[in-house]
Amino acid sequence: MIPEHLRFGGGATETMFHPLMALWMLIAVVLIAICPRNKVIVPFLLAFFTIPVAQVVVLGGFHFTAPRILILAGLVRWALFNGSSSGSKGRFPGGFSGIDWVVVLWSLSAVIILCLTFPEKQAFINALGVLLDTLGGYLVVRFLIPDGEAIRRAFKTLAAICVIQGVPMIVEQLIHINVFGPMAGLPLESVMREGRVRAGGSLGFLIAGPMAGVLIPMFVWLWKAGRSRIAACAGIAGATAMVITSNSSTSLLAFAGGLLGLAFWPLRAWMRQIRWGLAIGLVGLHLVMKAPVWALIARIDLTGSSSSYQRYGLVDMTIRNFRDWWLMGTTRYVSWGWDSWDLTNQFVAVAMTGGLLTLIFYVAIFKRGFGAVGAARKLVNGDRKQEWFLWCLGSTLFATLVTHFGINYMAVLIMSFFPLVASISVAAFEARQAAAALTAESPSPVPAPGAARGFLPLGKAKSGTLLRGPSTRPREGSTSWIKA
């Protein structure tokens, strides 16, 4: 019989915290409490991705892992916030957007289905932890990224994290010892596959590589923006090291997905035709191939040791067993086939644990995200700097989508997704705000194409009144409407 404490989530039976990690946690919590709002994201992300999740406080059967303690500290900061309830000074600038709401609906749907599937005390306790990780984590990040400058600061922090994790992972490749092993709850000896080291640092190779790979487009944006080139170069170097040393096909696909997204920048005006062409091409392949089109997943092996066939099998069995999981998910997947218990596909994992409705909400995060980026880019059409910023956000989202087909986004990895989603929501709001202000102040009823150039996702402009620029179409690179 499975022990009760291992049935739902498992975990330690007693508190385990390394003294150094405990001190770092205490410092981070204090900084979260006292730092200015748009700077709190720095200690929050730094602590979240450097303190191993194995560090845990157990109170009355509840597991307060290091990430959960940080999220609780952020929620307290959010609850005590006394800013105005509307506008850019509110808890959530611009209010909750469509992308914010689907994140909330996905989180709630997953937890409700879990409680209905397992009407037991242990399942309810586990559901509370899951809700804290997902909904609580997103609300904190959304609150801590209120403007464009906070977006820049968040990705500069992620660049620093890539360096902090990348250097030890290089060392791990050289000496075959994980220096974070004892603190991270991982073996001291490095994980090996087919004679190759799979370095992971404090995050583990399954998390470190994919997390770093998807960030490349935003580091490229930091470099091209010109004001954060040191952080950008460090981030690119650290992320590349993490991708290579993790020795994982998913990590390499994340890296390639981001670069592919950036490569489509010259074709941005034809993306609608490209999407339709891709869809028609996939349908055509499905009709002429002997196997279903998703069997192409089985052919992806970038390291020579990938379990790509198992990933294809997961998708195939999920589609073939739709009736088993569509309503409330299922636990039968463990007996569907070889290694089917290992849900190395985020979409499959969401479907198996939450059913069709939860999967729809989760897919809607990507749909709303791409839609928000596209709409915002049209509002700033003609301002190449702002278009490039939004395009880099979209490329990062595309890389994340690619990564979802190779890994299950667990608690720590899902947090690396939230800053991107929150940044898209904030960037879209600022683009709409700039366009609306220009329309209201413009002497002509309809502003000239590309006139909404005042959108500044970089957040360096001070709050105040809007300066009015020329009524004619601004020249290339100008900022006719900025916050002054």
Buried (B, 14 or more C-beta within 10 A) or exposed (E): EEEEBEBBBEBBEEEBBBEEBBEBBEEBBEBBBEBEBBBBBBBBBBBBBBBBBBBBBBEEEEBBBBBBBBBBBBBBBBEEEEEEEEEBEBBBBBEEBBBBBBBBBBBBBBBBBBBEBBEEEBBBBBBBBBBBBBBBBBBBBBBBBBBBBBBBBBBBBBBBBBBBBBBBBBBBBEEBBBBBBEBBBBEEEBBEBEEBBBBBBBBBBBBBBBBBBBBBBBBBBBBBBEEBEEBBBBBBBBBBBBBBBBBBBBBBBBBBBBBBBBEBBEEBEEBEEEEEEEEEEEEEEBEEEEEBBBBBBBEBEBBEBBBBBBBBBBBBBBEEBEEBBBEBBBEEBEEBEEBBEBBBBBBBBBBBBBBBBBBBBBBBBBEBBBBBBBEBBBBBBBBBBBBBBBBBBBBBBBBBBBBBBBBBBBBBBBBBBBBBBBBBBBBBBBBBBBBEBBBEBBEEEEBBEBBBBBBBBBBEBEEEEBBBBEBEBBEEEBBBBBBE
